[in-house]
């Protein structure tokens, strides 16, 4: 399977609940508040806030 070049990206995919990109100084991975880290909502659908991962990037303070 070949991926078309216009679909290839080096930009990280951010979810609505992410406050920063992975690797950003002063940010760290945290449990998603919307799904309590499960990745799914009560109705069984994937959580839109974390993209179904159960984790979001949050600012933790610092400089």
C-alpha positions in Angstrom: 0.0 0.0 0.0 1.4 3.4 -1.0 0.4 6.6 0.8 0.0 9.6 -1.5 2.6 12.3 -0.7 0.0 14.9 -0.1 -1.3 12.8 2.8 2.1 12.5 4.5 2.7 14.9 7.3 5.3 15.4 10.0 2.9 17.5 12.1 1.6 15.7 15.2 -2.1 15.2 15.2 -3.7 17.2 18.0 -7.1 16.4 19.5 -9.5 19.0 20.9 -8.5 18.2 24.5 -4.7 18.8 23.8 -3.3 22.1 25.1 0.1 21.6 23.5 2.0 19.4 21.0 3.9 16.4 22.3 7.5 17.4 23.2 6.5 21.0 24.2 8.5 22.2 27.2 6.1 22.7 30.2 3.6 20.1 28.9 3.0 16.5 29.7 0.5 13.7 29.0 -2.5 13.5 31.3 -5.6 11.4 31.6 -8.6 12.8 29.6 -11.3 14.3 31.8 -14.0 13.6 29.3 -13.6 9.8 29.3 -11.6 9.3 32.5 -8.8 7.8 30.5 -10.9 5.0 29.0 -10.9 6.4 25.4 -14.6 5.7 25.1 -17.7 7.6 26.4 -20.6 6.0 28.3 -22.4 5.3 25.1 -19.5 3.3 23.8 -18.4 5.8 21.2 -14.8 7.0 20.9 -14.0 10.1 22.9 -13.6 13.1 20.7 -11.5 15.1 23.3 -8.7 12.6 23.3 -9.3 10.9 19.9 -9.9 7.6 21.7 -6.5 7.4 23.4 -7.6 8.3 26.9 -4.7 10.8 27.1 -4.3 14.5 26.4 -1.4 16.9 26.5 -1.7 19.5 29.2 0.4 22.4 30.4 2.1 21.6 33.7 3.7 24.9 34.4 7.2 26.2 34.1 8.9 28.8 32.3 
